[in-house]
Every structure is written in structure tokens, then in C-alpha cells.
Amino acid sequence: METLIDINWVLACYADDVPENGGVCMKHGDEQIAIYNFNRRGEWYATQNLCPHKQQMSLSRGMIGSAGEACEPKVACPFHKKTFSLLSGECLSGDDYKIKTYPVKVVDGRVFVGVAQA
């Protein structure tokens, strides 16, 4: 059975605030959310900013790229290079870690992140 969650679209920043093929961080409540402008793919992604490996708020500064034959979009932690899928949050480095992912939409140059309604 699929669980449906009501999404609240939160204005995170302006598209011009995010470097091409890079990321920024926003704070929403107690959470830090990393937002990525994957310009090479023409796509936007968002994940938790906390790298679960060493508990560092660092993923927004990580390197983004593609993994494997399927060219799955990924982010690599800038400190220890653990890589995570930007689609599923699964660790692609073979470790038992997972990060939270969020939907993103860009409307009129504004970037919105979808968070679960409280």
C-alpha cells in the first residue's frame, strides 16, 4: 500500500542563488536541506544536508555527478567521498547509509522544496 503525504512547498531560494552544477543549504525548522542545481542534466534535487557517515552538515558542498550505466544522479560527501543517489537517497558506496530526499520545483526563477506538512 502506498502512503500519500501532503506536501508543503517551501520557498528555498532563487535559482540564481545556486551555482550551476553545485549546491546550497537552507534551514527549514530543525532541518538543513541541501539543494542542487544539476545544470548538466537540466535537473534540480534536494536532500538532507547531514552526511550520515560522520554526522557532518556538508552534503550541499559535495560534488554532483552520475553513477553507473544508468547515469543515476549522485552527490559525494566533500570529506569522505561517500556517494548517495539524488533520487532514492541510497548510499552508492556500498555502505548501509541512506539520506532523505525532497521534491524540488522551480517556478519563475524561484526554487521550492517539498516538505511533509506537519
C-alpha positions, 0 to 999 in steps of 0.5 A, a space after each residue: 500500500 502506498 502512503 500519500 503525504 501532503 506536501 508543503 512547498 517551501 520557498 528555498 531560494 532563487 535559482 540564481 542563488 545556486 551555482 550551476 552544477 553545485 549546491 546550497 543549504 537552507 534551514 527549514 525548522 530543525 532541518 538543513 536541506 541541501 539543494 542542487 542545481 544539476 545544470 548538466 542534466 537540466 535537473 534540480 534535487 534536494 536532500 538532507 544536508 547531514 552526511 550520515 557517515 560522520 554526522 557532518 552538515 556538508 552534503 550541499 558542498 559535495 560534488 554532483 555527478 552520475 553513477 553507473 550505466 544508468 547515469 543515476 544522479 549522485 552527490 559525494 560527501 566533500 570529506 569522505 567521498 561517500 556517494 548517495 543517489 539524488 533520487 532514492 537517497 541510497 548510499 552508492 558506496 556500498 555502505 548501509 547509509 541512506 539520506 532523505 530526499 525532497 521534491 524540488 520545483 522551480 517556478 519563475 526563477 524561484 526554487 521550492 522544496 517539498 516538505 511533509 506538512 506537519 
